[in-house]
Amino acid sequence: MPIHLIIDGYNLMGRTGSLSGHIESGRETLLHALAAYRHRKNHVITVVFDGWQQGQPTEQLEHRAGLSVIYSKRGERADQVIQRLAREYGADCAVVSSDQEVARSAKVCGAFVLGAQEFAMKLWASPSGGGMVHKELDMQEKEAPPRDPKKKGNPRKLPKALRQRSRQLKRF
């Protein structure tokens, strides 16, 4: 079943280094990459960009290459739009943002939260799945945190929360 991805556009661009050059070209590059990702994974994707300082008086919604692109209205931050969308979709969505406040409020609504850096690795990985990024992620997932010697159970088994997160990440 496809997931509704809600992405903090400028946050993701900042984590991938796209904000260092011309913002418009970085935004177009990101949207092109997300359209290719949507085509591969068949997820519904909404990208939210800030328009709070120089934006329009009303929220702008565009549809590009199968993506919904939202520019927040003047005086409203993208974070507020993302939080509103997370409340609206609840557990049927995943939020991509490294902003702690956005992540916290999305988790409260039942949404799955992915850090911008973590999603960027999946976004820019090769479509064939044979890239180094996947091998690095697999290595990170297999490393179990140190355990207290008094704990019972299999010491090689990841904790339940990490196993659940790993299962959720495989959907991306």
C-alpha positions in Angstrom: 0.0 0.0 0.0 1.5 3.4 -0.9 2.4 5.8 1.8 1.7 9.5 1.8 5.1 11.2 2.2 5.1 14.7 3.5 8.5 16.3 2.9 10.0 19.5 4.3 11.5 20.7 1.1 14.1 23.3 2.3 15.1 21.0 5.2 15.8 18.2 2.7 17.7 20.6 0.4 19.8 21.8 3.3 20.8 18.3 4.3 21.8 17.4 0.8 23.7 20.7 0.2 21.3 22.0 -2.5 20.8 25.3 -0.7 24.4 26.4 -1.3 23.8 27.4 -4.9 20.8 28.9 -6.7 17.7 28.0 -4.7 15.4 27.7 -7.7 17.7 25.2 -9.5 18.2 23.3 -6.3 14.4 23.1 -5.8 13.9 21.9 -9.4 16.6 19.2 -9.0 15.0 18.0 -5.8 11.5 17.9 -7.4 13.0 15.9 -10.4 14.6 13.4 -8.0 11.4 13.1 -6.0 9.4 12.5 -9.2 11.8 9.6 -10.1 11.5 8.2 -6.6 7.7 8.4 -6.8 7.8 6.5 -10.1 10.0 3.8 -8.5 8.1 3.4 -5.2 4.6 4.5 -6.1 4.2 6.7 -3.0 2.0 9.8 -2.8 4.4 12.7 -2.2 3.7 16.2 -1.0 6.6 18.6 -0.8 6.2 21.7 1.4 8.3 24.9 0.9 8.4 28.0 3.1 6.7 31.1 1.7 6.3 32.9 5.0 8.6 35.8 4.3 8.0 36.6 0.6 5.2 34.3 -0.4 1.7 34.9 -1.6 -1.1 35.9 0.8 -2.7 32.5 0.3 -1.2 29.0 0.3 -0.2 27.9 -3.2 -0.6 24.3 -4.4 1.0 23.0 -7.6 1.0 19.6 -9.2 4.3 18.7 -10.9 5.3 15.4 -12.3 2.9 13.5 -10.0 4.0 15.5 -6.9 1.9 17.9 -4.9 4.0 21.0 -4.1 2.8 23.4 -1.4 4.2 26.9 -0.8 3.1 28.1 2.6 1.3 31.5 2.7 3.0 34.6 3.9 3.3 34.6 7.7 3.0 30.8 7.9 6.0 28.5 8.1 6.3 25.2 6.2 6.6 23.5 9.6 3.1 24.6 10.4 1.7 23.2 7.1 3.5 19.9 7.7 2.1 19.6 11.2 -1.4 20.3 9.9 -1.0 17.6 7.2 0.4 15.1 9.7 -2.7 15.7 11.9 -4.9 15.3 8.8 -3.4 12.0 7.6 -2.3 10.5 10.9 -0.8 7.0 10.7 -1.3 6.9 6.9 1.7 9.2 6.3 5.4 9.6 6.8 7.0 12.9 7.5 10.5 13.7 6.2 12.1 16.4 8.3 15.1 16.8 10.6 13.3 19.6 12.6 12.7 18.2 16.1 9.5 20.1 16.7 8.0 18.8 13.5 9.1 15.2 14.2 7.7 15.3 17.7 4.3 16.6 16.6 4.2 14.1 13.7 4.9 11.2 16.0 2.1 12.3 18.3 -0.2 12.1 15.4 0.9 8.6 14.6 3.0 9.4 11.6 6.3 7.7 10.8 9.2 10.2 10.9 12.2 9.9 8.7 15.2 12.3 9.1 16.1 14.4 6.1 19.6 12.8 5.9 18.2 9.3 6.2 15.7 9.9 3.4 18.3 11.6 1.2 20.4 8.5 1.3 17.3 6.5 0.0 16.4 9.1 -2.5 19.8 9.4 -4.2 20.5 5.7 -4.1 20.7 3.9 -7.4 17.3 2.5 -8.6 18.8 -0.9 -9.0 19.4 -1.1 -5.3 23.1 -2.1 -5.6 24.5 1.2 -4.3 26.9 1.7 -1.4 24.3 3.6 0.5 22.1 0.5 0.9 25.2 -1.5 2.2 25.9 1.3 4.7 22.3 1.3 6.0 22.3 -2.5 6.3 25.5 -2.3 8.4 24.0 0.4 10.7 20.8 -1.7 11.1 22.7 -4.9 12.1 24.7 -3.2 14.8 23.0 -3.8 18.1 23.5 -1.3 20.9 25.5 -2.4 23.9 23.4 -4.4 26.4 23.4 -4.5 30.1 24.8 -7.9 31.2 21.9 -8.4 33.6 19.3 -8.4 30.7 17.8 -11.7 29.6 17.1 -12.8 26.1 19.1 -13.2 22.9 22.0 -10.7 23.0 22.3 -10.8 19.2 18.7 -9.7 18.6 18.0 -6.0 18.1 15.5 -4.4 20.5 11.9 -4.5 19.5 11.8 -0.7 18.7 14.8 -1.0 16.4 13.3 -4.1 14.7 10.0 -2.2 14.1 11.8 0.8 12.7 13.9 -1.4 10.4 10.7 -3.0 9.0 9.2 0.4 8.4 12.3 1.7 6.7 12.2 -1.2 4.2 9.0 0.3 2.8 11.0 3.2 1.5 
